[in-house]
Amino acid sequence: MALSFILRGEDQQTPMIAPDSNAPSPAVLSLSGSPRIQNNNPNIEGQTFSSLDPPSPDFNDKSRRYSSGGPDPEKIDHALKKEGFNMDHPLYHDLAPEDSYKDGVYWADLPGSERRSWVHTQNHTEVMREVRHVWSMFKKDPLSPLSVYTKKYVMGGFGLFTEGYTLFSIGNLGALYKAVWPLCWKTHEVCDSNWVAAVDYLQIIGIILGQILVGIEGDWIGRKAGLVQDALVMTIGLVMLTASWGTSLEGWVICYGFSQFFYGIGVGGEYPMTSTTAMESKSVAGSQKDDKLHRGRNVVLAFLMQGWGQLFNQGILIILLLIFHHSANPPYSTVSAQWTFRVSFGVMAVMTLWLAYFRFYKKKYSSAALKKSKKNSRVNQSGYDLHSLKLVSTHFAGRLIGTTMGWLFNDFLFYGNKLFASTFINIISPSSVGNVVTTWNWNLVNIGVSLVGYYLAALFIDHKFYGRKRMQIIGFLGDGVLFLIAAIWYKELSTPQHIRGFQTIYYLSSFFQQFGPNCTTFLLAAEVFPVSVRATAHGLSAASGKVGALLPAVIYNYVDTRTRFWIVWPFGIAGVIVTLLFIPDTTGLDLREQDRYWAFVREGRANEYHGIAVHPRHLSVWERYVLKRHLQYDAEKDRHQRVKELKMLWEQKKKAAIEEQEHEHEHEEEGELSHTAFHHFNTIHEKQTTPSSSSTIAE
C-alpha cells in the first residue's frame, strides 16, 4: 500500500492518502481548514457507516460481524448518497465544507437563483468579516493594518517593485538620452543604430532566459534558491547599469545594453518565483478557506507592486533631474543626465541588495508542497519531475496554449498602449516638445490610472460571477475595441478639437490592461498547473509574453502610427478567443483539489478521478466539449474516494503513533487531519477492537 502526501504548507495542510485500489498514492487534499465540529447528535458518535469502517482483522468472518444486526454488506451505503448525505454524517464538514457547499451540494451544482443567492451571501459575509477584523485591528493599533499589508503583500511583491522601477526607468531614460545625446540615440550619427536598438532587444532576451531557467530551477532546487538568486543577480545588474561606461558613446551603449541583459535574467526569474510563492505562501497555505476565497487577491496584490515601482521611479527621476539640472526645461546637460540615471539605478541597487538579505535570512517559505510532491513521485529532492512536465505538455496542452498565447497577446497589446502618449502630448502641449519632464508628468497620470485597474482587479478576481477568466476576456475585448476605434478615426482623434477623446482612449486602454489580462495572465499561468512544475509552466508562459513584447519592438520600426493601431487591435480579439477556448475558470477551486486530481493523472488513472477539479464550471471549453472531461465528475463517487483516503490517513497516523510512541494530541497538532475525522475513525477502531461492544457497532 502506497502512502503519500502532497502538502501546500508546512504542518498546515492535510494530505490525503489513497488505497491502491481506488485512488492513486499521491492523492492530495487539505482538511486543516475544516472547523472543529462537535457532534450535535450523540447517536452518531463513533457510528459505523459501511464505507467508513477501517478494515479490521477481527471482523473478517461475515457471520460474526453482522450476526448482531449490522448492515448488510451487499447494501449500498446511503450515508454518502445524495439523498442520504446530510449534517448527521460524522465527516460532513470534511466532505462538504461550508465555504464551497450548501446542504452538501457543491455551489456550482446549485440551481441558478439559489447559486446566485449563495454566492452573494458568501461574498457579503466575508466582506463584513474582513471589515470587522480590520476595524478591530485599527482600534488596537491604527498602524497595524498597514503593517500586516506591508508584511504580506509589499514584501511578497518587492522583487516586482524593483523590476517595475528599473525597467520603467530604462524606458523613461530613453527620452532623456535622446534629448542629451541626439547624435547617438536619435540620428545615430555616432552610434550604430543596431546597437541602440539592441538595448531593448538584449533586455527582453535576458528576461526570457531568466523566466525559463529560473522557472525550472524553482521546481528543481526550490523557491528560496530562485528568489535569493534573482535578488543577487538584479543587484549586480543594477551595479553594472550604475557604473556602465565606455571610451566612446557607442562603447557606453554597448556596455549599457549588456548590463540590461544581465539584469534582465534576474527580472525574468521574478515572474515564476513571485507568483508561485505568493500562491503557496505560509499565510495562504495555512488556510484552505483563504486559498479558495482570496488566492487571486493574494497574488495580484503582490503583483501590483510592479505598478508602485513604476510610480516611485517616475517620481524619483523627476526629482533627480530637477536637483541636478535645476530646471525642468531643455536643453539638458550631459552632467545632469549622467547624475540622474546613475543615482536612480544606484538607489535601487541598495534596496535590491537588502531584498536578497531579507529573502535569505528573514522570509519564511512553504516548500512542503514541492518536497512532498517529489517524494511521492519518487523524485530526488534535488531532482526535477520531468515526467510531470511531459504530462503537462499532453494532458494540459490546451491550458499551456491558453497561458502562453494569452500572455503573448497581452504583451503585444501593452506596447499598443504606448503609441498614444507622444501623439496627444505634442498636441495638448505643443510648446513642451522636447521637454522630458512634461512626458514624465503625463506618465505619472497613466500610472495612477493603472494602479486603479490593479486594485480593482484584486477586488473582483475572486468573485465567482466575475473571476479570472471573465476579467481576462473583458480586458482583451476592451483593449481590442479601443485600439480599433483609434485606428479607424485616427486622423479625427489626433486633431486639437478631438484630442481629449484620444487621450481618454489612452487611459481606458491602460485601465483595461491592468483590470484584465496583465493581472490574470500572471495568476493563471501558475494556478492552472500542478505544484511540481508550476514555476516551469509559469516561466514558459511569461517567456512567451516577452516574445509578444519583442514583436512590436521590431515591427513598429517599419510602419507609421496609424498602421500600428491597425496591427495591434486584432491581438485583443485573438486574446478573447484563446481565453474562451483554452483557459479554465479556477475561481473558488482550491489548489489542493487540483493537486489531488494531478495525482490521478500522473499515475495514468485520470478517468478514476471524480472530484470538483473536473466539474464543468472549472474546465475550459476545450476540456469540456472536445476532451469531455466533465463526464468524469460524480459527487457521490468522489465522497466515497475521499472517505477511503481519510481512512488511510488515519491508519497511517495510528501506525506512526504506535511506532514512535506519540500521543494523539501530538498528531492533532500536525494539522494533517481534522479533529472530527480523527476522533471519528479512532472511536470506530476502539469499538471494533473491543469484543464487548461488537454487538453495537452498527446500531
Secondary structure, DSSP 8 states (H G I E B T S, - for coil): -------SSTTTS------TTTS-TT-----TTS-----S-GGGTT---TTT----GGG--HHHHHTTS---TTS--TTSSTTT-STTSTTHHHHS-TTTEETTEEGGGS-HHHHHHHHHHHHHHHHHHHHHHHHHHHHH-TTHHHHHHIIIIITTTHHHHHHHHHHHHHHHHHHHHHHH-HHHHTS-SSS-HHHHHHHHHHHHHHHHHHHHHHHHHHHHT-HHHHHHHHHHHHHHHHHHHHH---SSHHHHHHHHHHHHHHHHHHHHHHHHHHHHHHHH-HHHHT-HHHHHHHHHHHHHHHHTHHHHHHHHHHHHHHHHHHHHHSSSSS---HHHHHHHHHHHHHHHHHHHHHHHHIIIII-----HHHHHHHHHTT--TTS--HHHHHHHHHHTHHHHHHHHHHHHHHHHHHHHHTHHHHHHHHHH-GGGTT-HHHHHHHHHHHHHHHHHHHHHHHHHTT-TTTHHHHHHHHHHHHHHHHHHHHHHTHHHHTSTTTHHHHHHHHHHHHHHHIIIIIHHHHHHHHHTS-GGGHHHHHHHHHHHHHHHHHHHHHHGGGS-HHHHHHHHHHHHHHHHHHHHHH----TT--HHHHHHHHHHHHTT-GGG--SGGGSGGGS-HIIIIIS-GGGG--HHHHHHHHHHHHHHHHHHHHHHHHHHT--HHHHHHHTSS-HHHHHHHHHHHHHHT-GGGGGGTT-
